[in-house]
């Protein structure tokens, strides 16, 4: 093989890997933040999930910041009628988010792991169906009943009647 062929193969390989990474990154961003419609967001989440699974196979570990992505994946699965998979993904999202090293202080000084807070915000995105939101809170309560109770008590203490963190009254 001559140098030109080797350089060409290297360039093609690099561009293929780079393109894969860019598609995964853009899809992940759209999955975290949401797009103009629920369908577009779900497609972006499914594309991102495939890319993230491929990256995990080559050694990238789960990060707490992936919690919001897993919420998006769960919502997409819920939208396709796959409730058990959605529940598993919500559990994964909660467990990843609670491992965040940094915290966010709510108005009443309650500390919530930052990645978990991002997952909670994502679950309350306007395109998330109320059934998926309820499933999230049921899953969190099943995994960590004290966390949901702490949030509800903190909201009662602050007098916040506008927002809810429980399945009974999602806003």
N, C-alpha and C positions, 0 to 999 in steps of 0.2 A: 504494500500500500504506500502510496506517496503522501506527502505532507498535506496536500490539498484535500484529499479524501478524509484524512484523519481530522483536520480542522472542520471540514463540513459536517462530519458525524458528530463531533463535539458541539458545534453550533446548533445543530438540529436537536440533539439531546438536551442541551441547555434550554433552548426555547420551549421545548415540550414541557420540561419540568417547571420552568418559569410560568408558562401559560396555565398549567395545572394549579400552581400556587396562587396565581392572581385570581383565577376563577373562584377558588376556594375562599380566598380572603374577601373578595367582593361579596360573595354569597353569604359569608359569615356576618359581615357588616350589615347586610340587608336583613338577615335573620334576627340579629340582635335588636335592630332599630325598627324594623317593620317597613313595609312598602305601602303603596297607595291602596292596595286591596289585599284581603286575606289570602286569596289564591296566589298572588305574586309572592307574598311573603312565605307561604308554605312551600312553593317551588324553590325559592332561594334557600330555605332551611333544609330541604331534602338534598339539594345540590351540595350545600355546605357539609351536611352529615356524611355524605359519601366521601368528600375530600378529607374530612377530619378522620374518618375511619381508616383511610389509606395512610395518612400521616402517622396514626397510632401504630399501624403495622410496621412502620420503619423506625419506630422508637420514640415518637413524641409522646410524652406523658400527658395525662389529664391535668388541667390547671383549674384552680377555683374560678378564674374568669370565664371559663367555658360554661358555667352554670346557666347564664342567660341563653346561650346557644342550645343547651339541652332542653330548656323550656320551649324554645322555638320548635325544636324537633318533636317534642311531646305534643305541642299544639297541632303540628302538621299531622302526626299520627292520629290524634284524636279526630281531626277533620276527615281522615280517611276511614273512620270507624274502628280503629285499632286501639280500643280503650286499655287493654292490658299492656301493650307496648308503651302507650302514653304514660301510664302509671309508673312503669319501670323507668322511663326517661325522666319523669318528674322526680322520682326518688333519687336518681343519679344527679340531677340538677341540684336538689336540696343538699345532698351530701357533699357535692363538690363546692357549692357556695358557702356552706358553713365552715369549710376549711380555710377560708380567706384569712390572711394575716392582718389585714387592715380592716378597720371598722368605720361605720358611719353612725354618728350620734343623732338620734331623732330629737325632735323638739323637747321631749320630756327627759332627755339625757339617757335614754335606753340605747345601748350599743348593739348594732347589728353588723355582722360581717359584711364588708363592702360588696363582695361578689354575690352574696345571698340577697342583699338589698337590690342589686341590679336584676337578679332573677325575679324578685317580687314585682319590681317595676315592669319587667317584660311580661309577666303573667297578667298584668292589668292594662296591657296595650289595648287600644280600642278594637282591634280585629280579633282578639281572643274571645271565643265563645264562652258564655257563662258556664256551660257544662264543663269545659276544660279548666276554667278558673276554679270551679268547685272541686274538681278532681285534684287539682294542685293542693288546695288547702286540706282536703281529706288525706292526701298522701303525706303532707308535712305533719299533720296532726298524728297520723298513725306512726310516723317515724320519730317524732319529737313533740309529744303533747305539751310539754312545758314551754316550748318556743311560741306556739300559737297562743297559749294562755298569757304569756308574758306580753305579747304584742297587743292582745285585746285589753288586758289590764292597763297597759301604758296608754292606749288610746282613750280608755274611760277616764283615767286620771287627767289627761290633757283636755278632756271635754270635747274631743274631736267627734262630732256626729256626722260629718260630711263624708269621711272615708271609712272603709271597712277592710279588715284583713281576714275575715272569716267567710266561709261558704254561705252563711245565712244572708249576708247583705253586701255583695260585691258591688263596688262602684266602678 
